[in-house]
């Protein structure tokens, strides 16, 4: 059975990759397979005009259970980070 080591690299030069830190010794034979991640669908850019029309601005203005919306938004972000929902 063949052992597999997965390494993620970003191409820094066209047509070239450099892989270091592999747990193999000089003279060992290895096979390298390069895979491209599946293409992501293009994202629509959110412009200021689209944001204004989206209804997101002022979304919380009539809520009685939210005092300071900035504090509430920060709390939601912190909770999401603790759960691991946020990727930086």
PDB file with SEQRES, HELIX, SHEET and CRYST1 records, atoms N, CA, C and O in Angstrom:
SEQRES   1 A   88  UNK UNK UNK UNK UNK UNK UNK UNK UNK UNK UNK UNK UNK          
SEQRES   2 A   88  UNK UNK UNK UNK UNK UNK UNK UNK UNK UNK UNK UNK UNK          
SEQRES   3 A   88  UNK UNK UNK UNK UNK UNK UNK UNK UNK UNK UNK UNK UNK          
SEQRES   4 A   88  UNK UNK UNK UNK UNK UNK UNK UNK UNK UNK UNK UNK UNK          
SEQRES   5 A   88  UNK UNK UNK UNK UNK UNK UNK UNK UNK UNK UNK UNK UNK          
SEQRES   6 A   88  UNK UNK UNK UNK UNK UNK UNK UNK UNK UNK UNK UNK UNK          
SEQRES   7 A   88  UNK UNK UNK UNK UNK UNK UNK UNK UNK UNK                      
HELIX    1 AA1 UNK A   48  UNK A   54  1                                   7    
HELIX    2 AA2 UNK A   69  UNK A   83  1                                  15    
CRYST1    1.000    1.000    1.000  90.00  90.00  90.00 P 1           1          
ATOM      1  N   UNK A   1       0.848  -1.176   0.000  1.00  0.00           N  
ATOM      2  CA  UNK A   1       0.000   0.000   0.000  1.00  0.00           C  
ATOM      3  C   UNK A   1       0.895   1.241   0.000  1.00  0.00           C  
ATOM      4  O   UNK A   1       1.922   1.282   0.677  1.00  0.00           O  
ATOM      5  N   UNK A   2       0.489   2.236  -0.763  1.00  0.00           N  
ATOM      6  CA  UNK A   2       1.267   3.463  -0.901  1.00  0.00           C  
ATOM      7  C   UNK A   2       0.880   4.459   0.190  1.00  0.00           C  
ATOM      8  O   UNK A   2      -0.303   4.682   0.444  1.00  0.00           O  
ATOM      9  N   UNK A   3       1.879   5.054   0.828  1.00  0.00           N  
ATOM     10  CA  UNK A   3       1.660   6.082   1.845  1.00  0.00           C  
ATOM     11  C   UNK A   3       1.394   7.412   1.144  1.00  0.00           C  
ATOM     12  O   UNK A   3       1.973   7.685   0.093  1.00  0.00           O  
ATOM     13  N   UNK A   4       0.531   8.232   1.712  1.00  0.00           N  
ATOM     14  CA  UNK A   4       0.225   9.532   1.106  1.00  0.00           C  
ATOM     15  C   UNK A   4       0.502  10.650   2.100  1.00  0.00           C  
ATOM     16  O   UNK A   4       0.187  10.544   3.285  1.00  0.00           O  
ATOM     17  N   UNK A   5       1.095  11.714   1.594  1.00  0.00           N  
ATOM     18  CA  UNK A   5       1.315  12.934   2.368  1.00  0.00           C  
ATOM     19  C   UNK A   5       0.674  14.049   1.567  1.00  0.00           C  
ATOM     20  O   UNK A   5       0.971  14.215   0.384  1.00  0.00           O  
ATOM     21  N   UNK A   6      -0.203  14.816   2.199  1.00  0.00           N  
ATOM     22  CA  UNK A   6      -0.877  15.907   1.506  1.00  0.00           C  
ATOM     23  C   UNK A   6      -0.218  17.227   1.874  1.00  0.00           C  
ATOM     24  O   UNK A   6      -0.062  17.546   3.052  1.00  0.00           O  
ATOM     25  N   UNK A   7       0.169  17.992   0.860  1.00  0.00           N  
ATOM     26  CA  UNK A   7       0.812  19.282   1.056  1.00  0.00           C  
ATOM     27  C   UNK A   7       0.062  20.299   0.206  1.00  0.00           C  
ATOM     28  O   UNK A   7      -0.176  20.059  -0.978  1.00  0.00           O  
ATOM     29  N   UNK A   8      -0.311  21.421   0.790  1.00  0.00           N  
ATOM     30  CA  UNK A   8      -0.983  22.491   0.046  1.00  0.00           C  
ATOM     31  C   UNK A   8       0.038  23.582  -0.243  1.00  0.00           C  
ATOM     32  O   UNK A   8       0.731  24.045   0.662  1.00  0.00           O  
ATOM     33  N   UNK A   9       0.128  23.987  -1.483  1.00  0.00           N  
ATOM     34  CA  UNK A   9       1.073  25.024  -1.897  1.00  0.00           C  
ATOM     35  C   UNK A   9       0.345  26.038  -2.764  1.00  0.00           C  
ATOM     36  O   UNK A   9      -0.625  25.704  -3.443  1.00  0.00           O  
ATOM     37  N   UNK A  10       0.809  27.258  -2.738  1.00  0.00           N  
ATOM     38  CA  UNK A  10       0.343  28.298  -3.651  1.00  0.00           C  
ATOM     39  C   UNK A  10       1.451  28.496  -4.669  1.00  0.00           C  
ATOM     40  O   UNK A  10       2.619  28.638  -4.307  1.00  0.00           O  
ATOM     41  N   UNK A  11       1.085  28.505  -5.935  1.00  0.00           N  
ATOM     42  CA  UNK A  11       2.085  28.678  -6.982  1.00  0.00           C  
ATOM     43  C   UNK A  11       2.697  30.068  -6.842  1.00  0.00           C  
ATOM     44  O   UNK A  11       1.979  31.069  -6.853  1.00  0.00           O  
ATOM     45  N   UNK A  12       4.016  30.132  -6.710  1.00  0.00           N  
ATOM     46  CA  UNK A  12       4.691  31.416  -6.610  1.00  0.00           C  
ATOM     47  C   UNK A  12       5.388  31.780  -7.912  1.00  0.00           C  
ATOM     48  O   UNK A  12       5.766  32.933  -8.119  1.00  0.00           O  
ATOM     49  N   UNK A  13       5.555  30.802  -8.783  1.00  0.00           N  
ATOM     50  CA  UNK A  13       6.170  31.042 -10.078  1.00  0.00           C  
ATOM     51  C   UNK A  13       5.475  30.132 -11.084  1.00  0.00           C  
ATOM     52  O   UNK A  13       5.239  28.959 -10.792  1.00  0.00           O  
ATOM     53  N   UNK A  14       5.147  30.649 -12.254  1.00  0.00           N  
ATOM     54  CA  UNK A  14       4.437  29.859 -13.261  1.00  0.00           C  
ATOM     55  C   UNK A  14       5.155  28.543 -13.538  1.00  0.00           C  
ATOM     56  O   UNK A  14       6.348  28.523 -13.844  1.00  0.00           O  
ATOM     57  N   UNK A  15       4.415  27.452 -13.428  1.00  0.00           N  
ATOM     58  CA  UNK A  15       4.937  26.149 -13.808  1.00  0.00           C  
ATOM     59  C   UNK A  15       5.914  25.522 -12.841  1.00  0.00           C  
ATOM     60  O   UNK A  15       6.481  24.477 -13.159  1.00  0.00           O  
ATOM     61  N   UNK A  16       6.143  26.103 -11.677  1.00  0.00           N  
ATOM     62  CA  UNK A  16       7.113  25.550 -10.739  1.00  0.00           C  
ATOM     63  C   UNK A  16       6.523  25.442  -9.338  1.00  0.00           C  
ATOM     64  O   UNK A  16       5.811  26.333  -8.874  1.00  0.00           O  
ATOM     65  N   UNK A  17       6.833  24.342  -8.684  1.00  0.00           N  
ATOM     66  CA  UNK A  17       6.510  24.193  -7.264  1.00  0.00           C  
ATOM     67  C   UNK A  17       7.758  23.678  -6.555  1.00  0.00           C  
ATOM     68  O   UNK A  17       8.581  22.981  -7.149  1.00  0.00           O  
ATOM     69  N   UNK A  18       7.883  24.023  -5.312  1.00  0.00           N  
ATOM     70  CA  UNK A  18       8.988  23.532  -4.495  1.00  0.00           C  
ATOM     71  C   UNK A  18       8.379  22.986  -3.216  1.00  0.00           C  
ATOM     72  O   UNK A  18       7.705  23.704  -2.478  1.00  0.00           O  
ATOM     73  N   UNK A  19       8.618  21.734  -2.969  1.00  0.00           N  
ATOM     74  CA  UNK A  19       8.065  21.078  -1.786  1.00  0.00           C  
ATOM     75  C   UNK A  19       9.226  20.738  -0.863  1.00  0.00           C  
ATOM     76  O   UNK A  19      10.167  20.056  -1.266  1.00  0.00           O  
ATOM     77  N   UNK A  20       9.156  21.211   0.364  1.00  0.00           N  
ATOM     78  CA  UNK A  20      10.206  20.925   1.339  1.00  0.00           C  
ATOM     79  C   UNK A  20       9.586  20.327   2.591  1.00  0.00           C  
ATOM     80  O   UNK A  20       8.371  20.385   2.781  1.00  0.00           O  
ATOM     81  N   UNK A  21      10.409  19.767   3.425  1.00  0.00           N  
ATOM     82  CA  UNK A  21       9.947  19.252   4.705  1.00  0.00           C  
ATOM     83  C   UNK A  21       9.264  17.904   4.639  1.00  0.00           C  
ATOM     84  O   UNK A  21       8.576  17.522   5.586  1.00  0.00           O  
ATOM     85  N   UNK A  22       9.433  17.171   3.551  1.00  0.00           N  
ATOM     86  CA  UNK A  22       8.811  15.851   3.455  1.00  0.00           C  
ATOM     87  C   UNK A  22       9.607  14.837   4.282  1.00  0.00           C  
ATOM     88  O   UNK A  22      10.822  14.975   4.424  1.00  0.00           O  
ATOM     89  N   UNK A  23       8.938  13.830   4.822  1.00  0.00           N  
ATOM     90  CA  UNK A  23       9.610  12.876   5.715  1.00  0.00           C  
ATOM     91  C   UNK A  23      10.307  11.732   4.964  1.00  0.00           C  
ATOM     92  O   UNK A  23      10.220  10.579   5.386  1.00  0.00           O  
ATOM     93  N   UNK A  24      10.991  12.035   3.867  1.00  0.00           N  
ATOM     94  CA  UNK A  24      11.638  11.001   3.067  1.00  0.00           C  
ATOM     95  C   UNK A  24      13.127  11.273   2.971  1.00  0.00           C  
ATOM     96  O   UNK A  24      13.579  12.401   3.164  1.00  0.00           O  
ATOM     97  N   UNK A  25      13.878  10.235   2.672  1.00  0.00           N  
ATOM     98  CA  UNK A  25      15.333  10.319   2.606  1.00  0.00           C  
ATOM     99  C   UNK A  25      15.818  10.400   1.165  1.00  0.00           C  
ATOM    100  O   UNK A  25      15.133   9.980   0.232  1.00  0.00           O  
ATOM    101  N   UNK A  26      16.992  10.941   1.014  1.00  0.00           N  
ATOM    102  CA  UNK A  26      17.652  11.026  -0.287  1.00  0.00           C  
ATOM    103  C   UNK A  26      17.730   9.621  -0.898  1.00  0.00           C  
ATOM    104  O   UNK A  26      18.115   8.660  -0.234  1.00  0.00           O  
ATOM    105  N   UNK A  27      17.358   9.530  -2.168  1.00  0.00           N  
ATOM    106  CA  UNK A  27      17.405   8.256  -2.875  1.00  0.00           C  
ATOM    107  C   UNK A  27      16.092   7.502  -2.884  1.00  0.00           C  
ATOM    108  O   UNK A  27      15.913   6.596  -3.698  1.00  0.00           O  
ATOM    109  N   UNK A  28      15.160   7.853  -1.992  1.00  0.00           N  
ATOM    110  CA  UNK A  28      13.849   7.205  -2.014  1.00  0.00           C  
ATOM    111  C   UNK A  28      13.079   7.701  -3.232  1.00  0.00           C  
ATOM    112  O   UNK A  28      13.207   8.859  -3.631  1.00  0.00           O  
ATOM    113  N   UNK A  29      12.283   6.820  -3.813  1.00  0.00           N  
ATOM    114  CA  UNK A  29      11.455   7.185  -4.954  1.00  0.00           C  
ATOM    115  C   UNK A  29      10.085   7.626  -4.445  1.00  0.00           C  
ATOM    116  O   UNK A  29       9.472   6.953  -3.617  1.00  0.00           O  
ATOM    117  N   UNK A  30       9.621   8.753  -4.947  1.00  0.00           N  
ATOM    118  CA  UNK A  30       8.289   9.251  -4.596  1.00  0.00           C  
ATOM    119  C   UNK A  30       7.537   9.574  -5.879  1.00  0.00           C  
ATOM    120  O   UNK A  30       8.145   9.776  -6.930  1.00  0.00           O  
ATOM    121  N   UNK A  31       6.241   9.620  -5.791  1.00  0.00           N  
ATOM    122  CA  UNK A  31       5.391  10.010  -6.913  1.00  0.00           C  
ATOM    123  C   UNK A  31       4.659  11.281  -6.505  1.00  0.00           C  
ATOM    124  O   UNK A  31       4.095  11.346  -5.413  1.00  0.00           O  
ATOM    125  N   UNK A  32       4.660  12.268  -7.350  1.00  0.00           N  
ATOM    126  CA  UNK A  32       4.002  13.535  -7.066  1.00  0.00           C  
ATOM    127  C   UNK A  32       2.810  13.679  -8.013  1.00  0.00           C  
ATOM    128  O   UNK A  32       2.957  13.567  -9.230  1.00  0.00           O  
ATOM    129  N   UNK A  33       1.648  13.923  -7.450  1.00  0.00           N  
ATOM    130  CA  UNK A  33       0.438  14.168  -8.236  1.00  0.00           C  
ATOM    131  C   UNK A  33      -0.037  15.569  -7.888  1.00  0.00           C  
ATOM    132  O   UNK A  33      -0.247  15.872  -6.713  1.00  0.00           O  
ATOM    133  N   UNK A  34      -0.208  16.418  -8.871  1.00  0.00           N  
ATOM    134  CA  UNK A  34      -0.643  17.790  -8.642  1.00  0.00           C  
ATOM    135  C   UNK A  34      -2.127  17.872  -8.980  1.00  0.00           C  
ATOM    136  O   UNK A  34      -2.536  17.541 -10.093  1.00  0.00           O  
ATOM    137  N   UNK A  35      -2.922  18.311  -8.027  1.00  0.00           N  
ATOM    138  CA  UNK A  35      -4.367  18.443  -8.207  1.00  0.00           C  
ATOM    139  C   UNK A  35      -4.754  19.903  -8.080  1.00  0.00           C  
ATOM    140  O   UNK A  35      -4.264  20.607  -7.197  1.00  0.00           O  
ATOM    141  N   UNK A  36      -5.622  20.354  -8.948  1.00  0.00           N  
ATOM    142  CA  UNK A  36      -6.184  21.693  -8.822  1.00  0.00           C  
ATOM    143  C   UNK A  36      -7.498  21.582  -8.065  1.00  0.00           C  
ATOM    144  O   UNK A  36      -8.276  20.662  -8.318  1.00  0.00           O  
ATOM    145  N   UNK A  37      -7.763  22.504  -7.135  1.00  0.00           N  
ATOM    146  CA  UNK A  37      -9.048  22.452  -6.438  1.00  0.00           C  
ATOM    147  C   UNK A  37     -10.174  22.735  -7.425  1.00  0.00           C  
ATOM    148  O   UNK A  37      -9.958  23.392  -8.443  1.00  0.00           O  
ATOM    149  N   UNK A  38     -11.378  22.240  -7.128  1.00  0.00           N  
ATOM    150  CA  UNK A  38     -12.501  22.517  -8.023  1.00  0.00           C  
ATOM    151  C   UNK A  38     -12.713  24.021  -8.158  1.00  0.00           C  
ATOM    152  O   UNK A  38     -12.561  24.771  -7.194  1.00  0.00           O  
ATOM    153  N   UNK A  39     -13.060  24.441  -9.344  1.00  0.00           N  
ATOM    154  CA  UNK A  39     -13.283  25.865  -9.591  1.00  0.00           C  
ATOM    155  C   UNK A  39     -14.504  26.336  -8.806  1.00  0.00           C  
ATOM    156  O   UNK A  39     -15.552  25.691  -8.812  1.00  0.00           O  
ATOM    157  N   UNK A  40     -14.350  27.446  -8.149  1.00  0.00           N  
ATOM    158  CA  UNK A  40     -15.470  28.041  -7.420  1.00  0.00           C  
ATOM    159  C   UNK A  40     -16.275  28.895  -8.377  1.00  0.00           C  
ATOM    160  O   UNK A  40     -15.715  29.542  -9.262  1.00  0.00           O  
ATOM    161  N   UNK A  41     -17.583  28.900  -8.204  1.00  0.00           N  
ATOM    162  CA  UNK A  41     -18.381  29.774  -9.061  1.00  0.00           C  
ATOM    163  C   UNK A  41     -18.019  31.231  -8.783  1.00  0.00           C  
ATOM    164  O   UNK A  41     -17.744  31.587  -7.637  1.00  0.00           O  
ATOM    165  N   UNK A  42     -18.015  32.063  -9.793  1.00  0.00           N  
ATOM    166  CA  UNK A  42     -17.672  33.470  -9.565  1.00  0.00           C  
ATOM    167  C   UNK A  42     -18.667  34.126  -8.604  1.00  0.00           C  
ATOM    168  O   UNK A  42     -19.872  33.887  -8.675  1.00  0.00           O  
ATOM    169  N   UNK A  43     -18.144  34.945  -7.720  1.00  0.00           N  
ATOM    170  CA  UNK A  43     -18.997  35.639  -6.750  1.00  0.00           C  
ATOM    171  C   UNK A  43     -19.384  37.000  -7.307  1.00  0.00           C  
ATOM    172  O   UNK A  43     -18.577  37.698  -7.922  1.00  0.00           O  
ATOM    173  N   UNK A  44     -20.620  37.350  -7.078  1.00  0.00           N  
ATOM    174  CA  UNK A  44     -21.072  38.684  -7.469  1.00  0.00           C  
ATOM    175  C   UNK A  44     -20.447  39.693  -6.515  1.00  0.00           C  
ATOM    176  O   UNK A  44     -20.447  39.485  -5.302  1.00  0.00           O  
ATOM    177  N   UNK A  45     -19.925  40.761  -7.048  1.00  0.00           N  
ATOM    178  CA  UNK A  45     -19.298  41.783  -6.206  1.00  0.00           C  
ATOM    179  C   UNK A  45     -20.376  42.599  -5.508  1.00  0.00           C  
ATOM    180  O   UNK A  45     -21.371  42.992  -6.117  1.00  0.00           O  
ATOM    181  N   UNK A  46     -20.164  42.845  -4.236  1.00  0.00           N  
ATOM    182  CA  UNK A  46     -21.104  43.637  -3.466  1.00  0.00           C  
ATOM    183  C   UNK A  46     -20.657  45.088  -3.516  1.00  0.00           C  
ATOM    184  O   UNK A  46     -19.684  45.473  -2.869  1.00  0.00           O  
ATOM    185  N   UNK A  47     -21.361  45.871  -4.273  1.00  0.00           N  
ATOM    186  CA  UNK A  47     -21.048  47.293  -4.377  1.00  0.00           C  
ATOM    187  C   UNK A  47     -21.836  48.056  -3.321  1.00  0.00           C  
ATOM    188  O   UNK A  47     -22.741  47.505  -2.695  1.00  0.00           O  
ATOM    189  N   UNK A  48     -21.496  49.304  -3.128  1.00  0.00           N  
ATOM    190  CA  UNK A  48     -22.224  50.142  -2.165  1.00  0.00           C  
ATOM    191  C   UNK A  48     -23.695  50.236  -2.569  1.00  0.00           C  
ATOM    192  O   UNK A  48     -24.586  50.161  -1.723  1.00  0.00           O  
ATOM    193  N   UNK A  49     -23.937  50.401  -3.864  1.00  0.00           N  
ATOM    194  CA  UNK A  49     -25.321  50.481  -4.349  1.00  0.00           C  
ATOM    195  C   UNK A  49     -26.105  49.220  -4.047  1.00  0.00           C  
ATOM    196  O   UNK A  49     -27.250  49.288  -3.600  1.00  0.00           O  
ATOM    197  N   UNK A  50     -25.487  48.054  -4.292  1.00  0.00           N  
ATOM    198  CA  UNK A  50     -26.167  46.783  -3.997  1.00  0.00           C  
ATOM    199  C   UNK A  50     -26.393  46.622  -2.497  1.00  0.00           C  
ATOM    200  O   UNK A  50     -27.436  46.126  -2.070  1.00  0.00           O  
ATOM    201  N   UNK A  51     -25.407  47.044  -1.696  1.00  0.00           N  
ATOM    202  CA  UNK A  51     -25.555  46.950  -0.249  1.00  0.00           C  
ATOM    203  C   UNK A  51     -26.718  47.809   0.226  1.00  0.00           C  
ATOM    204  O   UNK A  51     -27.513  47.374   1.060  1.00  0.00           O  
ATOM    205  N   UNK A  52     -26.823  49.023  -0.299  1.00  0.00           N  
ATOM    206  CA  UNK A  52     -27.932  49.905   0.087  1.00  0.00           C  
ATOM    207  C   UNK A  52     -29.285  49.313  -0.287  1.00  0.00           C  
ATOM    208  O   UNK A  52     -30.246  49.431   0.473  1.00  0.00           O  
ATOM    209  N   UNK A  53     -29.364  48.681  -1.447  1.00  0.00           N  
ATOM    210  CA  UNK A  53     -30.626  48.091  -1.918  1.00  0.00           C  
ATOM    211  C   UNK A  53     -30.940  46.754  -1.252  1.00  0.00           C  
ATOM    212  O   UNK A  53     -32.071  46.275  -1.326  1.00  0.00           O  
ATOM    213  N   UNK A  54     -29.950  46.151  -0.603  1.00  0.00           N  
ATOM    214  CA  UNK A  54     -30.118  44.802  -0.057  1.00  0.00           C  
ATOM    215  C   UNK A  54     -31.047  44.740   1.155  1.00  0.00           C  
ATOM    216  O   UNK A  54     -31.592  43.680   1.463  1.00  0.00           O  
ATOM    217  N   UNK A  55     -31.228  45.846   1.831  1.00  0.00           N  
ATOM    218  CA  UNK A  55     -32.034  45.825   3.046  1.00  0.00           C  
ATOM    219  C   UNK A  55     -31.239  45.491   4.293  1.00  0.00           C  
ATOM    220  O   UNK A  55     -31.804  45.439   5.385  1.00  0.00           O  
ATOM    221  N   UNK A  56     -29.946  45.263   4.156  1.00  0.00           N  
ATOM    222  CA  UNK A  56     -29.127  44.934   5.324  1.00  0.00           C  
ATOM    223  C   UNK A  56     -28.849  46.152   6.203  1.00  0.00           C  
ATOM    224  O   UNK A  56     -28.774  46.037   7.426  1.00  0.00           O  
ATOM    225  N   UNK A  57     -28.700  47.302   5.581  1.00  0.00           N  
ATOM    226  CA  UNK A  57     -28.449  48.515   6.351  1.00  0.00           C  
ATOM    227  C   UNK A  57     -29.739  48.885   7.098  1.00  0.00           C  
ATOM    228  O   UNK A  57     -30.796  49.056   6.491  1.00  0.00           O  
ATOM    229  N   UNK A  58     -29.628  49.000   8.405  1.00  0.00           N  
ATOM    230  CA  UNK A  58     -30.790  49.333   9.225  1.00  0.00           C  
ATOM    231  C   UNK A  58     -31.646  48.137   9.579  1.00  0.00           C  
ATOM    232  O   UNK A  58     -32.745  48.294  10.111  1.00  0.00           O  
ATOM    233  N   UNK A  59     -31.156  46.945   9.289  1.00  0.00           N  
ATOM    234  CA  UNK A  59     -31.927  45.721   9.531  1.00  0.00           C  
ATOM    235  C   UNK A  59     -32.369  45.583  10.983  1.00  0.00           C  
ATOM    236  O   UNK A  59     -33.456  45.072  11.250  1.00  0.00           O  
ATOM    237  N   UNK A  60     -31.532  46.038  11.935  1.00  0.00           N  
ATOM    238  CA  UNK A  60     -31.815  45.859  13.348  1.00  0.00           C  
ATOM    239  C   UNK A  60     -32.414  47.105  14.001  1.00  0.00           C  
ATOM    240  O   UNK A  60     -32.612  47.113  15.216  1.00  0.00           O  
ATOM    241  N   UNK A  61     -32.703  48.138  13.247  1.00  0.00           N  
ATOM    242  CA  UNK A  61     -33.092  49.407  13.864  1.00  0.00           C  
ATOM    243  C   UNK A  61     -34.381  49.344  14.686  1.00  0.00           C  
ATOM    244  O   UNK A  61     -34.516  50.106  15.643  1.00  0.00           O  
ATOM    245  N   UNK A  62     -35.308  48.492  14.361  1.00  0.00           N  
ATOM    246  CA  UNK A  62     -36.585  48.428  15.087  1.00  0.00           C  
ATOM    247  C   UNK A  62     -36.627  47.318  16.122  1.00  0.00           C  
ATOM    248  O   UNK A  62     -37.681  47.059  16.702  1.00  0.00           O  
ATOM    249  N   UNK A  63     -35.505  46.659  16.364  1.00  0.00           N  
ATOM    250  CA  UNK A  63     -35.488  45.566  17.336  1.00  0.00           C  
ATOM    251  C   UNK A  63     -35.301  46.124  18.737  1.00  0.00           C  
ATOM    252  O   UNK A  63     -34.403  46.930  18.984  1.00  0.00           O  
ATOM    253  N   UNK A  64     -36.160  45.686  19.652  1.00  0.00           N  
ATOM    254  CA  UNK A  64     -36.083  46.129  21.038  1.00  0.00           C  
ATOM    255  C   UNK A  64     -35.072  45.328  21.852  1.00  0.00           C  
ATOM    256  O   UNK A  64     -34.604  45.791  22.892  1.00  0.00           O  
ATOM    257  N   UNK A  65     -34.733  44.123  21.378  1.00  0.00           N  
ATOM    258  CA  UNK A  65     -33.842  43.256  22.139  1.00  0.00           C  
ATOM    259  C   UNK A  65     -32.363  43.529  21.864  1.00  0.00           C  
ATOM    260  O   UNK A  65     -31.501  42.901  22.480  1.00  0.00           O  
ATOM    261  N   UNK A  66     -32.053  44.448  20.957  1.00  0.00           N  
ATOM    262  CA  UNK A  66     -30.672  44.787  20.635  1.00  0.00           C  
ATOM    263  C   UNK A  66     -30.443  46.238  21.032  1.00  0.00           C  
ATOM    264  O   UNK A  66     -31.076  47.147  20.495  1.00  0.00           O  
ATOM    265  N   UNK A  67     -29.523  46.447  21.985  1.00  0.00           N  
ATOM    266  CA  UNK A  67     -29.207  47.808  22.398  1.00  0.00           C  
ATOM    267  C   UNK A  67     -28.282  48.464  21.386  1.00  0.00           C  
ATOM    268  O   UNK A  67     -28.742  49.102  20.439  1.00  0.00           O  
ATOM    269  N   UNK A  68     -27.006  48.310  21.581  1.00  0.00           N  
ATOM    270  CA  UNK A  68     -25.984  48.874  20.703  1.00  0.00           C  
ATOM    271  C   UNK A  68     -25.683  47.842  19.615  1.00  0.00           C  
ATOM    272  O   UNK A  68     -25.152  46.772  19.912  1.00  0.00           O  
ATOM    273  N   UNK A  69     -26.016  48.149  18.366  1.00  0.00           N  
ATOM    274  CA  UNK A  69     -25.850  47.171  17.290  1.00  0.00           C  
ATOM    275  C   UNK A  69     -24.391  46.809  17.050  1.00  0.00           C  
ATOM    276  O   UNK A  69     -24.101  45.684  16.643  1.00  0.00           O  
ATOM    277  N   UNK A  70     -23.465  47.734  17.293  1.00  0.00           N  
ATOM    278  CA  UNK A  70     -22.041  47.426  17.134  1.00  0.00           C  
ATOM    279  C   UNK A  70     -21.593  46.388  18.147  1.00  0.00           C  
ATOM    280  O   UNK A  70     -20.858  45.459  17.810  1.00  0.00           O  
ATOM    281  N   UNK A  71     -22.034  46.543  19.387  1.00  0.00           N  
ATOM    282  CA  UNK A  71     -21.697  45.585  20.444  1.00  0.00           C  
ATOM    283  C   UNK A  71     -22.323  44.230  20.121  1.00  0.00           C  
ATOM    284  O   UNK A  71     -21.684  43.192  20.299  1.00  0.00           O  
ATOM    285  N   UNK A  72     -23.562  44.235  19.650  1.00  0.00           N  
ATOM    286  CA  UNK A  72     -24.259  42.993  19.303  1.00  0.00           C  
ATOM    287  C   UNK A  72     -23.545  42.279  18.154  1.00  0.00           C  
ATOM    288  O   UNK A  72     -23.362  41.062  18.204  1.00  0.00           O  
ATOM    289  N   UNK A  73     -23.145  43.016  17.127  1.00  0.00           N  
ATOM    290  CA  UNK A  73     -22.450  42.422  15.979  1.00  0.00           C  
ATOM    291  C   UNK A  73     -21.110  41.825  16.417  1.00  0.00           C  
ATOM    292  O   UNK A  73     -20.743  40.736  15.978  1.00  0.00           O  
ATOM    293  N   UNK A  74     -20.385  42.534  17.277  1.00  0.00           N  
ATOM    294  CA  UNK A  74     -19.109  42.032  17.781  1.00  0.00           C  
ATOM    295  C   UNK A  74     -19.320  40.734  18.550  1.00  0.00           C  
ATOM    296  O   UNK A  74     -18.541  39.791  18.411  1.00  0.00           O  
ATOM    297  N   UNK A  75     -20.374  40.687  19.361  1.00  0.00           N  
ATOM    298  CA  UNK A  75     -20.680  39.488  20.142  1.00  0.00           C  
ATOM    299  C   UNK A  75     -20.990  38.315  19.205  1.00  0.00           C  
ATOM    300  O   UNK A  75     -20.539  37.197  19.451  1.00  0.00           O  
ATOM    301  N   UNK A  76     -21.751  38.557  18.138  1.00  0.00           N  
ATOM    302  CA  UNK A  76     -22.064  37.496  17.181  1.00  0.00           C  
ATOM    303  C   UNK A  76     -20.797  36.975  16.508  1.00  0.00           C  
ATOM    304  O   UNK A  76     -20.641  35.768  16.326  1.00  0.00           O  
ATOM    305  N   UNK A  77     -19.886  37.890  16.135  1.00  0.00           N  
ATOM    306  CA  UNK A  77     -18.625  37.470  15.506  1.00  0.00           C  
ATOM    307  C   UNK A  77     -17.789  36.628  16.463  1.00  0.00           C  
ATOM    308  O   UNK A  77     -17.228  35.608  16.064  1.00  0.00           O  
ATOM    309  N   UNK A  78     -17.703  37.051  17.726  1.00  0.00           N  
ATOM    310  CA  UNK A  78     -16.916  36.310  18.713  1.00  0.00           C  
ATOM    311  C   UNK A  78     -17.495  34.915  18.934  1.00  0.00           C  
ATOM    312  O   UNK A  78     -16.748  33.944  19.043  1.00  0.00           O  
ATOM    313  N   UNK A  79     -18.815  34.812  19.000  1.00  0.00           N  
ATOM    314  CA  UNK A  79     -19.453  33.507  19.172  1.00  0.00           C  
ATOM    315  C   UNK A  79     -19.191  32.613  17.969  1.00  0.00           C  
ATOM    316  O   UNK A  79     -18.951  31.416  18.123  1.00  0.00           O  
ATOM    317  N   UNK A  80     -19.236  33.189  16.773  1.00  0.00           N  
ATOM    318  CA  UNK A  80     -18.970  32.407  15.559  1.00  0.00           C  
ATOM    319  C   UNK A  80     -17.525  31.925  15.541  1.00  0.00           C  
ATOM    320  O   UNK A  80     -17.259  30.795  15.133  1.00  0.00           O  
ATOM    321  N   UNK A  81     -16.586  32.764  15.977  1.00  0.00           N  
ATOM    322  CA  UNK A  81     -15.181  32.354  16.021  1.00  0.00           C  
ATOM    323  C   UNK A  81     -14.967  31.221  17.017  1.00  0.00           C  
ATOM    324  O   UNK A  81     -14.196  30.298  16.753  1.00  0.00           O  
ATOM    325  N   UNK A  82     -15.642  31.287  18.156  1.00  0.00           N  
ATOM    326  CA  UNK A  82     -15.518  30.229  19.154  1.00  0.00           C  
ATOM    327  C   UNK A  82     -16.054  28.907  18.630  1.00  0.00           C  
ATOM    328  O   UNK A  82     -15.528  27.844  18.959  1.00  0.00           O  
ATOM    329  N   UNK A  83     -17.104  28.973  17.813  1.00  0.00           N  
ATOM    330  CA  UNK A  83     -17.672  27.746  17.220  1.00  0.00           C  
ATOM    331  C   UNK A  83     -16.840  27.278  16.030  1.00  0.00           C  
ATOM    332  O   UNK A  83     -16.976  26.137  15.588  1.00  0.00           O  
ATOM    333  N   UNK A  84     -15.985  28.148  15.511  1.00  0.00           N  
ATOM    334  CA  UNK A  84     -15.190  27.786  14.332  1.00  0.00           C  
ATOM    335  C   UNK A  84     -15.876  28.092  13.033  1.00  0.00           C  
ATOM    336  O   UNK A  84     -15.473  27.572  11.992  1.00  0.00           O  
ATOM    337  N   UNK A  85     -16.923  28.937  13.053  1.00  0.00           N  
ATOM    338  CA  UNK A  85     -17.669  29.284  11.837  1.00  0.00           C  
ATOM    339  C   UNK A  85     -16.936  30.298  10.974  1.00  0.00           C  
ATOM    340  O   UNK A  85     -17.214  30.407   9.780  1.00  0.00           O  
ATOM    341  N   UNK A  86     -16.004  31.040  11.559  1.00  0.00           N  
ATOM    342  CA  UNK A  86     -15.365  32.139  10.838  1.00  0.00           C  
ATOM    343  C   UNK A  86     -14.003  31.697  10.356  1.00  0.00           C  
ATOM    344  O   UNK A  86     -13.192  31.188  11.130  1.00  0.00           O  
ATOM    345  N   UNK A  87     -13.749  31.896   9.046  1.00  0.00           N  
ATOM    346  CA  UNK A  87     -12.438  31.589   8.479  1.00  0.00           C  
ATOM    347  C   UNK A  87     -11.773  32.896   8.107  1.00  0.00           C  
ATOM    348  O   UNK A  87     -12.353  33.732   7.414  1.00  0.00           O  
ATOM    349  N   UNK A  88     -10.578  33.056   8.565  1.00  0.00           N  
ATOM    350  CA  UNK A  88      -9.849  34.292   8.242  1.00  0.00           C  
ATOM    351  C   UNK A  88      -8.934  34.078   7.084  1.00  0.00           C  
ATOM    352  O   UNK A  88      -8.237  35.004   6.668  1.00  0.00           O  
TER     353      UNK A  88                                                      
END                                                                             
